[in-house]
Amino acid sequence: MLSTRYLVDLTQPEIAAQLRRNPLVLLPAGSVEQHGPHLPAGTDIYAANVISHAVAERMDGLVLPGGPLGVTPMHMPFEATITLSPETYQRVVVETGESTARHGARRLLILNWHEGNIPSLAIASEKLHRDVGMSVVVVQACYVAAELYGHDCGGLTHGGEIEALAVLACRPDTVHLDRIDGSSDHSHGRKWDRLRRTRSYQPVLRDIRTIAPTGWYGDPARATVDKGVKMLNDIADAIAREADGIFRLLDEAQGGTAEIKQLKRKA
């Protein structure tokens, strides 16, 4: 039994044996960006990492070292933000997947907590599927959190309760709820977040201050470690259950594709 699911903490023989047992790898996707005076710059990657590990335990997979950086130019007006270009980020994701595929990984679950990564991850996952032959599923874990806990936490807000809970579940030492000050107007923030999250219309926003002039909004005052751990487990249960079903469907689809190719060769 593995003592951890983080690939970087395991030895080569342990990794090789695990990939033979189950060729599933998970890639956490997050960012380094400001989250107000009370949450760390690594909030998004901390959340992605801890949820990925919990999902890996449930699905018997390995968690890849997803680099902390993401595509987050919208937060650059504030210190603590470091962003990659979409092209650079896509290459990092693709080459990470290619490397693991060479070692036998066949399934890739990309677990994302940062909305700015979504377009780049869609392009990278398509390339890994088409050119490398991996079965790839991308899950927007922050949206899963909003579906499960948004009603109780004031929705998915930047620096609000849901994000505080995600960090409390793994790095409570980096959360400073005593420093909560300066939350931007909640109704203004919710209005802009609703607008950019619709299925039909997506405005391009260049500056987080359009949504929240102070850089964050929400009310994390009720966040606790116990609630964070519960949220972590609820999210991991939901993702593992859904992802397993999707991978099974992808296996069926790829089996059908293989049969079609074989029939064409015979013809």
C-alpha positions in Angstrom: 0.0 0.0 0.0 1.4 3.4 -1.0 2.1 5.8 1.9 1.4 8.8 -0.3 -0.1 9.4 -3.8 2.3 12.2 -4.7 4.6 10.9 -7.4 7.5 13.2 -6.3 7.5 11.5 -2.8 7.7 7.9 -4.2 10.6 5.9 -5.5 11.0 4.7 -9.1 10.1 1.0 -8.3 7.0 2.2 -6.4 5.9 4.4 -9.3 6.5 1.7 -11.9 4.5 -0.9 -9.9 1.7 1.5 -9.4 1.4 2.4 -13.1 1.3 -1.3 -13.9 -1.5 -1.8 -11.4 -3.5 1.2 -12.5 -2.3 3.5 -15.3 -4.1 6.5 -13.9 -2.4 9.8 -13.2 -3.9 13.1 -11.9 -2.5 16.6 -12.7 -3.4 19.4 -10.3 -3.9 22.7 -12.0 -3.9 26.0 -10.1 -2.1 29.3 -10.0 -0.1 31.7 -7.9 -2.1 34.9 -7.4 -3.2 37.3 -4.8 -6.1 36.3 -2.6 -6.5 39.3 -0.3 -4.9 39.8 3.1 -6.0 36.5 4.6 -5.3 33.7 2.1 -1.9 32.7 0.6 -0.9 33.3 -3.0 -0.8 29.5 -3.5 -4.5 29.1 -2.6 -5.5 27.6 -6.0 -2.7 25.1 -6.3 -3.0 24.1 -2.6 -6.7 23.4 -3.3 -5.9 21.5 -6.5 -3.2 19.4 -4.8 -5.1 18.3 -1.7 -8.2 17.4 -3.7 -6.2 15.5 -6.3 -4.6 13.5 -3.5 -7.9 12.6 -2.0 -9.3 11.6 -5.4 -6.2 9.6 -6.1 -6.7 7.6 -2.9 -10.3 6.8 -4.0 -9.4 6.0 -7.6 -6.0 4.3 -7.0 -4.0 6.8 -9.0 -0.8 8.9 -8.8 -0.7 12.7 -8.4 1.7 14.4 -10.8 3.8 17.4 -9.7 1.5 20.0 -11.3 3.5 23.2 -11.4 2.1 26.0 -9.2 1.9 28.5 -12.0 -1.1 29.0 -14.2 -2.6 31.6 -16.7 -3.6 34.5 -14.5 -2.9 37.9 -16.1 -6.1 39.3 -14.7 -4.5 39.4 -11.2 -1.2 41.0 -12.2 -2.2 44.5 -10.9 -1.6 43.0 -7.5 1.7 41.8 -6.0 2.0 38.0 -5.3 0.7 37.1 -8.8 2.9 35.2 -11.3 1.5 34.3 -14.6 2.4 32.1 -17.6 1.4 32.7 -21.2 -1.3 30.3 -22.5 1.2 28.9 -24.9 3.8 28.2 -22.2 1.2 26.7 -19.9 -0.2 24.4 -22.6 3.3 23.1 -23.4 4.0 22.3 -19.7 0.7 20.3 -19.5 1.3 18.5 -22.8 4.9 17.6 -22.0 4.0 16.4 -18.5 1.3 14.2 -20.0 3.7 12.9 -22.7 6.3 12.0 -20.2 3.9 9.9 -18.0 2.4 8.3 -21.1 5.9 7.0 -22.1 6.0 5.3 -18.6 2.7 3.6 -19.1 0.1 6.1 -17.9 -3.1 5.7 -20.0 -5.6 7.8 -18.1 -5.1 11.4 -17.1 -7.5 13.3 -14.8 -6.7 17.1 -14.8 -8.1 18.7 -11.7 -8.3 22.4 -12.0 -9.1 25.1 -9.4 -8.3 28.2 -11.4 -10.8 29.5 -14.0 -8.1 31.3 -16.1 -6.6 27.9 -17.0 -9.7 26.5 -18.6 -9.1 27.5 -22.2 -5.5 26.3 -22.2 -6.4 23.0 -20.5 -9.0 22.3 -23.2 -6.4 22.7 -25.9 -3.7 20.7 -24.1 -6.1 17.9 -23.2 -7.3 17.6 -26.8 -3.7 17.3 -28.0 -2.8 14.6 -25.4 -5.9 12.6 -26.4 -5.3 13.0 -30.2 -1.5 12.8 -30.5 -0.6 10.7 -27.4 -3.6 8.5 -27.1 -4.4 9.2 -23.5 -7.9 9.2 -22.1 -8.2 12.7 -20.6 -10.8 14.1 -18.3 -10.7 17.7 -17.1 -12.7 18.5 -14.0 -13.3 22.1 -12.8 -13.0 21.3 -9.1 -13.8 24.9 -8.1 -17.2 24.5 -9.8 -17.8 21.1 -8.1 -17.2 22.9 -4.8 -19.6 25.7 -5.8 -22.3 23.1 -6.7 -21.9 21.3 -3.3 -21.2 24.2 -1.0 -22.1 27.4 -2.8 -25.6 27.6 -1.2 -24.0 27.6 2.3 -20.9 29.7 1.5 -22.2 32.6 -0.5 -21.2 31.1 -3.8 -17.8 30.7 -5.4 -16.1 34.0 -4.6 -12.5 35.1 -5.0 -11.0 34.8 -1.5 -14.3 33.9 0.1 -15.4 31.0 2.3 -15.1 28.2 -0.3 -11.5 29.1 -1.0 -10.7 29.5 2.7 -12.1 26.1 3.4 -10.0 24.5 0.7 -6.8 25.9 2.2 -7.8 25.1 5.8 -8.1 21.5 4.8 -4.4 21.2 4.0 -2.5 24.3 5.1 -4.3 26.0 8.0 -1.1 27.7 9.0 -1.3 29.9 5.9 -4.9 31.1 6.6 -5.3 34.4 8.6 -9.0 34.9 9.3 -8.0 37.5 11.8 -6.8 39.7 8.9 -10.1 39.8 7.0 -10.5 43.3 5.9 -11.5 45.2 2.8 -13.8 42.7 1.0 -15.2 44.4 -2.1 -19.0 44.8 -2.5 -20.6 41.4 -2.7 -23.4 42.2 -5.0 -21.0 43.9 -7.5 -18.7 40.9 -7.4 -21.5 38.4 -7.8 -22.9 40.4 -10.8 -19.6 40.2 -12.7 -18.9 36.6 -11.8 -22.4 35.6 -13.0 -21.7 37.3 -16.3 -18.4 35.7 -17.0 -19.6 32.2 -16.0 -22.6 31.9 -18.3 -22.6 29.2 -21.0 -23.6 31.6 -23.8 -21.7 34.8 -23.3 -18.2 35.2 -21.9 -16.9 38.8 -21.7 -13.1 39.3 -21.7 -12.0 40.9 -18.4 -8.5 42.2 -18.2 -8.4 43.2 -14.5 -9.7 41.6 -11.4 -10.5 45.1 -10.1 -13.5 45.1 -12.5 -15.0 42.3 -10.3 -13.5 43.3 -7.0 -11.7 46.7 -6.6 -9.8 45.4 -3.5 -8.8 42.2 -5.3 -11.2 39.9 -3.4 -14.7 39.6 -2.2 -16.7 37.2 0.0 -17.1 36.4 3.6 -14.8 33.6 4.9 -15.4 34.4 8.6 -17.3 31.1 9.2 -14.6 28.9 7.7 -13.2 26.2 10.0 -10.7 23.4 9.6 -13.4 20.8 10.3 -15.7 22.2 7.6 -12.8 22.4 5.2 -12.0 18.7 5.7 -15.6 17.8 5.2 -15.8 19.9 2.0 -12.6 18.2 0.8 -14.0 14.7 1.3 -17.3 15.6 -0.2 -15.7 17.1 -3.3 -13.3 14.1 -3.6 -16.2 11.6 -3.4 -18.1 13.4 -6.1 -15.2 13.7 -8.5 -14.0 10.2 -8.0 -17.5 8.8 -8.6 -18.1 10.9 -11.7 -14.7 10.6 -13.2 -14.7 6.8 -12.9 -17.9 6.7 -14.9 -16.6 9.0 -17.6 -13.4 7.0 -18.0 -15.5 3.9 -18.4 -17.4 5.6 -21.2 -14.2 6.7 -22.8 -13.0 3.1 -22.7 -16.1 2.1 -24.6 -15.7 4.8 -27.2 -12.0 4.0 -27.8 -12.9 0.3 -28.1 -15.5 1.2 -30.7 -12.9 3.4 -32.5 -10.4 0.5 -32.5 -13.1 -1.8 -34.1 -13.8 0.7 -36.8 -10.1 1.0 -37.7 -9.8 -2.8 -37.8 -12.8 -3.1 -40.2 -11.3 -0.4 -42.4 -8.0 -2.3 -42.6 -9.7 -5.5 -43.5 -11.7 -3.7 -46.2 
